[in-house]
Amino acid sequence: MADVERRQDRSPVPSSFDYAPAPESREIVRLDERYGLFIGGEFVEPHSGEFQPSISPATEDPLAEVAYADGEDVALAVSAARDAFENGWSEIAPAERAKYLFRIARILQERSREFAVLESLDGGKPIRESRDVDLPLAAAHFFYYAGWADKLEYAFPNRNPRPLGVAGQVIPWNFPLLMLSWKVAPALASGNTVVLKPAETTPLTALLFCDVLRQAELPPGVVNILTGDGRAGAELVKHPNVDKVAFTGSTEVGKEIQRAVAGTGKKLTLELGGKAANIIFDDAPLDQAVEGIVNGIYFNQGHVCCAGSRLLVQESIYEQVIAKLKRRMGTLRVGDPLDKNTDVGAINSKAQLDRIKELVAAGEEEGAEIFQPPCRLPEKGWWFAPTVFTNVAQSYRIAQEEIFGPVLSVLTFRTPDEAVEKANNTPYGLSAGVWTEKGSRILSMAQQLRAGVIWANTYNRFDPASPFGGYKESGFGREGGLHGLEPYMRFE
């Protein structure tokens, strides 16, 4: 017995475990040196003659050069989409349209590893999130709307749904492929054609998606993809032959788009910024809630419009929650997006990093207490450590403005009424979270919170059958579910 004890003493249990690097190979991705504009089923040279590099935020290395479209390119793409709409796509049997959507969904599944690696390379998000969230959801949206394509008359009975025509779509850089699927799938299922402009910092998965369209043998001109900056997006929005505009992005740009389309008769969907409240009551399962807090704000480096960037904690459990949260933050791994162990990847661009730093500095100047766990940030690339602010007042900029980074502001409340008042004290209204064991309290809070999506005892859960969208300055209209089809149709 003594010998056994001595042997155990010589090999003590380690106090911590270090993760060995587990990088995902990037060899599966084959990029061209230069990409044109995808118009009428083929890549064409831009009229502008302008090309700009797409930069990897983790290394600051150029990945490929992409074309920047101008007004002439936009007009050509809209013309190709109009021709495709009038010469077959809008009139083919809905079951045939569904077949194309099913093909696209299956190809995305088959090439999911390739797309996930490219999404992390171009956008900086951890490969686990690209692989386990973005790609499965993107394929699921195409599957879901493929199922509705030949059932529109049942979805909207006695209304005779008809397609609108050409949809102009502008998507952001935080979920490039997923936002593409949110917009392209319902547009095609309802018989429209598409001109889509991806964000200038993350265009590569949209360009790779063009090869999926080729594999699926989608008719030329049904989907056209124009890369470029905000100038191309502005030209697309104001083009007179665009019948429907869908935009996901900042509130400021959303307001400009709404002004541009006012009086034109174009249908408009806006999914804009947010400053969501994640509300923790004293009867909540705290360990589960802490995981929800981390998922709510540090998922995708906080580059999420529905991020739970304001944490409202009931006063009686405040110290306990903060202690657990700080301990959990100490386990987050920041680094190479292609490492399967990484929890927090690179900030998407230097401009966004500067914005985050500016608001964090403002929080410190206004008197909030900052906490960042010890972590070594890579020397090259754009990085920011997970951050939490305590002693935050409602008037502080970090509690009012969308930071769009891994920064959490913590406030307290005593009663449910105070929690509702503080949660609604924002110009935004996109999402919220409620953590409690009482079902009656969940329903009561959901009824009072002015937010489009409210999660109960979870956060950042999405499903293609569930509509998503906001109130107030978070936009209007819904994407996902039957609600996501309606903006792409007219009713006779």
C-alpha positions, 0 to 999 in steps of 0.5 A: 500500500505504501509503495502505491502511495509513493508512486502516486506522489511521484506523478501528481495530477496537473493543476492545469492543462495546456492545449496543443495547437490544432490548426486546420489546414488551409490547403483545401482552399484554392484562391485565384489571384484576382476575381472579377464581377459575377454577372450573367453566370460568368466572371467579367472585368469591372468597368471601373478597372479597380481592384483591391486586396482582401486582407486576412485580419489574423495575419494582415496578409493579402488573400486575393484581389477583388474587383470594385464595381461602379455604376456601370457594373451595377447597371449591367448586373441589374440588366442581367437579373431582369433578363433572367427574371423575365425570360424564365426564372419567374415562370418556371415550375416552383418545384423546379426552383426548389430543385436548384435550392436543394442542389445549392444546399447539398453542395454547401454541405459537401464543401462545408470544410472548404467554405469554413476555412475560407470564412475564417481566413477572410473574416477572422472568426474561429474555425469552430464557429465557421464549421459548427455554426455558419456553414450548417445554418447557411445550408439549412436556410437553403433546405428550408426555403427549398421546401417552401418554394412549391407551397407558397399558395399554402403559405399565403392562402387566398392571396395569390403570391407573385414574385417582385422582380429584381432584389438588390441585397447588401450584406455585412462582414460579420457573417458573410456566407450566412447573411448571403443565405438569409437573403438569397434563399427566400428571394429565389424560392419566391421567384425573384432574381438577385444582385448581391453585394458582399462587404468589402472586407469579406467578399471571398466566400461570396465569390466561392459561392459563385462556383456553387451556383455553377455546380448547381447549374443555376440559370445565368443571371439569376444570381449576380454578385458584385464586390466593392465598397459602399459606392457600389451598394449605393448605386445598387440601392438607387437603381430604378430597376431594383424592385426590392432592397434588403440590407443588413448593417449599421443603423447609420447606413440603414437610415441613408438607404431608407431615405434613398428608397423613399417614394420609389415604391421599392420594398425594403427590409432593414436589419440594423444594429443592436445593444441587447440586454442579457438579464440574469435573475437571482433564481437563474442557473448561474453556471449555465447563465455564465456560459450564455453571457460568454456566448452572447458577447464573445461569440464571433469576437462580439461582431454580432448585431444581436450580441448581449453587450449589456449584462443586467444582473440582479443585485443579490447575485451580482458579486457571485455572477461577476466572480464566475464570469471573470473566472470563465473569461480566464479560460478563453483562448485568443489567437489563430482563427484556424486553430480548433482550440481558439475561442476568440479570433481576430477583429475583422479590420483595423478600422473596427479595432480602432472603433473598439479601442475608442469606445473602451477608452471612453468607458475608462474615462467615464469611470467604469472599471475594466477587467481583461483576463491575462492573455498574450495577443499575437503580434501580427494582425488585429486583436482585442482581449475579451473585456468586461466593464463594471460600475457602468452607468446608463449614460456611459457611451459603452452602455448606449452605443454599439461597440461591435466587439468583445466588450461587455458592460454590466449594470444591476437591477433590483426588480423586474420592472427596473430590469425592463426599464433599463433594458428598453432604455436604448434606441435599439430593439433587436434582441434580449435574453432572460435567465430565470427558472420561472416560466411566468417571469419569462413570458412577462418579460418577453411581453414587456421587452421591446426587442424582436428576438428574445431568448430564454435561458439561452442566447444566440440560437438560430433556426431557419424556421424562426423569424429574426428582426428588430424594432426602433433603430434596429430596423424593420422586416423579418428574415427567416421563417414564413415572415422572411418570404413575404417581403419578396412577394406581391399579392394579387 
